[in-house]
Amino acid sequence: MEICILKFSDTHDADKALDEVLEADGSRRPWLHEVGVVKRPLLGKISIRATFGDDEKPTEVKQGDLASRAVEPGAMTGYMIGSLVGPLHADMAALEGADRASYAAAAVENKLMFVDEIKQVLPRGTSALVLVGAEDTNDEFVALFSDFEPEIIRRDVAQEVERRLHTLEDKVRAWQQQASP
């Protein structure tokens, strides 16, 4: 099992290449529908698009989506708590609640989306295609996109996945021991 990343020199090049290859070979190579797209535009936020499992429609997440969705519940909570003190305080507490929710959600979002890691490997104005698969599948992946001349990064992830599974198993055992009397 390895991860294969094809880096492109323009924000939209990965999308264009994937669309072209999907049109030509998507029906013969179903794994092409599992290829993720990461874009880091010159101006704006990072976006990640991927298809999960049997979903036909890809899911796209843009940096800032989670934080913006947390603002309203944070404001509502602040307003309700502030209303206990008085109407003038409710508006101020709503603003503070929205601000706190946005800040907290942004921090979580950056960790979930690996924003710092993406910024290290993907300069502004570039994009990438990402596939985690068997070595022979990634060989095909590279060959299919060779005409687009992307930068190719391949890394074995089997040991990393195994290490993380063992860590998870250890945590589950520890939780079970804490929960049992």
N, C-alpha and C positions, 0 to 999 in steps of 0.2 A: 504494500500500500504506500502510495506516495502522493504528494501534492505537486501539481504542475501549474505554474503561473506563467502566462504569456503577457508581457508588458508591451503596451503600445504607446507611441509618442504623441497621440492626441486624445483628448477627452472622449471623442465619439468613435474612435477607430475600433475599439473592442466591440462595441455594439454593431457597427457596420460589418465587421468581419464575421461575427457570430451569425448575424442575419443571413449573410451570403452563404455561409457554410451550412446553416440549418436548412435553407431552401434547397441546396443541392444534395445534402446527405442526411438530413434529419430523420427521414423515414427509415433509412438503412442502419443508422447508428443512434439508437434511442438515448444513449448516454449523453449525447450532445445537449439534450434538454435539461441536463443536470449541471451544465456549466454556469458558474457564477460570473457576474460582471461587477467590477469595482471601478468607479469613476471618481476622479479628483479634478474638478474643473479649475481653471485659472481663478475665477471668482465664484464663490459659492461653497456649498457644503459637499462633503463626501457622500456618495450614494452606493448602496450595495443591492444588487438584484440577484435573486436565486429562486430556484424551483425546489420545493421540498416534497419528497415522497411521490404520491400519486396526484398531487395538485397539478392542474393543467396551466393555471395562471401563475406566473412568477410573482414573488413577493418583493417589493422594493422598499427599502428603508433608507431615508436620508438623514444625515446628521442633523439633529435638532427636532426631529419628529416626536421622539419620546418626551423631551423637555417641554415642547409646546403643548402636548396633551396633558401634562401634569399641572399646568397653570390654572385651569378652570377649577379642578377639585381643590387645589391649594387655596385659591381665592374663596371658594365656597366655605371651606372649613374655617378659614380666618374670619370670614364675615359672621359665621354662626357663633364662633367663640367671642368675637368682638361685640356682638349684639347683646351678649349677657351683661356687658359693662355699660353699654349705651350706644345710641345710634351714630354719634360722631366717631366713636372708637371702632365701630363695625367697619366703616370704609377703610380706615387706616389698617386694621387687622387683615382685611381682605387683600390689600396691596402687599402687605408683608407675607401673608400666606402664599400668594401667587409667586412672589419673588423667591421664597424659600423652596417651594415645590419645584420651580424651574431650575434653580441652582442644584438641588439634590438630584433631580432627574437627569440633568446634563452630565453630572459626574458619573452616574450609573451608566448612562448611554455611552459615554466615551469608553468605559471599560467593556461594555457588552459588544460594541462595534469595533473594538481594538483600534480606535481612532489614532492613537499615538503610534502604534505599530504600522498602520497604513501610511501615515505621514512620513515615516522613516524610509519606506521602500517605494512609495509612489509619489513622485514629484507633482506639483501643480500642473494642470494641463495634460495629464496622462490618464490612461485607463488600463485595465487588465482583465484577462479571462482567467478563471481559476477552476481547476478540476481536481478532485481527490479521487484516485482510482488505482487500479492495478497498473503495473509498469507497462504492459503491452497496450492497454487502453490509452495511457499517456503518450506512448510512442505514436499511436494513431492520431491523437489530439495534436501533437506537435507537427506531424506530417500534413494534416488537413489545413493548418494555418501557416505553413511555411512560406507561402506566396506573399503573405502580409508582412513578413520579416520582423516578427516580434522578438523582444529579448526573452529568453527562456530561462526559467528558474525551476529546478526540480529538486525536491528533497524527500527522503524516505521518512514517513511518519509512523510507521508500524510500531517502532520502539516507543515513540512519544505517546501514542494512543494506549499501548499496553501499560506504560508507566502511569498514565492518568487513570486508567481503569483500576489499577492496584491501589492508587491513592484513594479513589472513591470507595473501593471495597473496605479499606482500612477505616475511613470515616464512618461508613455505615455500621461496621462492627463496633466502633467506639460509641456511636449513638445508641445502638442496641444494648450495649453494656450499661450505659447511663440510664436507659429507660427501664431496664429490668431491675426488680427489687432485690 
